[in-house]
Amino acid sequence: MPTRPHIPSEEELLAEARQVIEPLPPVEPRAGFAAMVALNARDRLVSPFARWLRWSLGGLALAGAAAVAVAVVAPARRPPVHDVMVAQRLDLFEDLTVVQNQEALEDLEVVEVLHQLQPEARP
């Protein structure tokens, strides 16, 4: 059975770091070093609003990129041209039957009033 590699604990890592640092000669930092560290630390502090803004804009950018990818990869489903032509012809046919029925109704109205014509006017 293979043995797991040893993962050092934080205490062991700290002890190793002390062993490396102790032999180094003590050196005084440059003048203004502490002030420079404090300024850099202050500049790196990010306000909660700026952090929220960064995350929300990143999320929006990611969502926009995903939408564009979906639009490019999945083309719009269009009905075949043949089906569109059949549907248009069907609409025209229905309109034609409505017009023909309208003409038939007008013919019935004429037939209704034929009996009212005077006998001398009939051929």
BELMO-V976482 format. One record per backbone hydrogen bond with DSSP energy under -1.0 kcal/mol. CO is the residue of the C=O (numbers start at 1). NH is the residue of the N-H. If there is no record, write none. Layout:
co:CO nh:NH
co:CO nh:NH
//
This chain:
co:9 nh:13
co:10 nh:14
co:11 nh:15
co:12 nh:16
co:13 nh:17
co:14 nh:18
co:15 nh:19
co:16 nh:20
co:17 nh:21
co:18 nh:22
co:21 nh:24
co:30 nh:33
co:32 nh:36
co:33 nh:37
co:34 nh:38
co:35 nh:39
co:36 nh:40
co:37 nh:41
co:38 nh:42
co:39 nh:43
co:40 nh:44
co:47 nh:51
co:48 nh:52
co:49 nh:53
co:50 nh:54
co:51 nh:55
co:52 nh:56
co:53 nh:57
co:54 nh:58
co:55 nh:59
co:56 nh:60
co:57 nh:61
co:58 nh:62
co:59 nh:63
co:60 nh:64
co:61 nh:65
co:62 nh:66
co:63 nh:67
co:64 nh:68
co:65 nh:69
co:66 nh:70
co:67 nh:71
co:68 nh:72
co:69 nh:73
co:70 nh:74
co:80 nh:84
co:81 nh:85
co:82 nh:86
co:83 nh:87
co:84 nh:88
co:85 nh:89
co:86 nh:90
co:87 nh:91
co:88 nh:92
co:89 nh:93
co:90 nh:94
co:91 nh:95
co:92 nh:96
co:93 nh:97
co:94 nh:98
co:95 nh:99
co:96 nh:100
co:97 nh:101
co:98 nh:102
co:99 nh:103
co:100 nh:104
co:101 nh:105
co:102 nh:106
co:103 nh:107
co:104 nh:108
co:105 nh:109
co:106 nh:110
co:107 nh:111
co:108 nh:112
co:109 nh:113
co:114 nh:117
co:118 nh:121
//
